[in-house]
Amino acid sequence: MATMSYHLIIEEKRKEMIQLAEDYGYTSTLTVQASQELDYLLNTFSPSYQSSLVSSN
């Protein structure tokens, strides 16, 4: 269940970043900041997500 929450958080941040890129450009400070936040989320939650997939098999 918690894994799904991480997935949704990451997906929302990804959508936000794409919208910012469309509105302000790829090199905008806002877009870059959202990209860095997405990187952090991916680096933080991906190992736990992958572990849950392995342990469920």
Secondary structure in CASP SS format (residue, H / E / C, confidence):
PFRMAT SS
TARGET T0000
AUTHOR 0000-0000-0000
METHOD secondary structure of the structure
MODEL  1
M C 1.00
A H 1.00
T H 1.00
M H 1.00
S H 1.00
Y H 1.00
H H 1.00
L H 1.00
I H 1.00
I H 1.00
E H 1.00
E H 1.00
K H 1.00
R H 1.00
K H 1.00
E H 1.00
M H 1.00
I H 1.00
Q H 1.00
L H 1.00
A H 1.00
E H 1.00
D H 1.00
Y H 1.00
G C 1.00
Y C 1.00
T C 1.00
S C 1.00
T H 1.00
L H 1.00
T H 1.00
V H 1.00
Q H 1.00
A H 1.00
S H 1.00
Q H 1.00
E H 1.00
L H 1.00
D H 1.00
Y H 1.00
L H 1.00
L H 1.00
N H 1.00
T H 1.00
F H 1.00
S H 1.00
P H 1.00
S H 1.00
Y H 1.00
Q H 1.00
S H 1.00
S H 1.00
L H 1.00
V H 1.00
S H 1.00
S H 1.00
N C 1.00
END
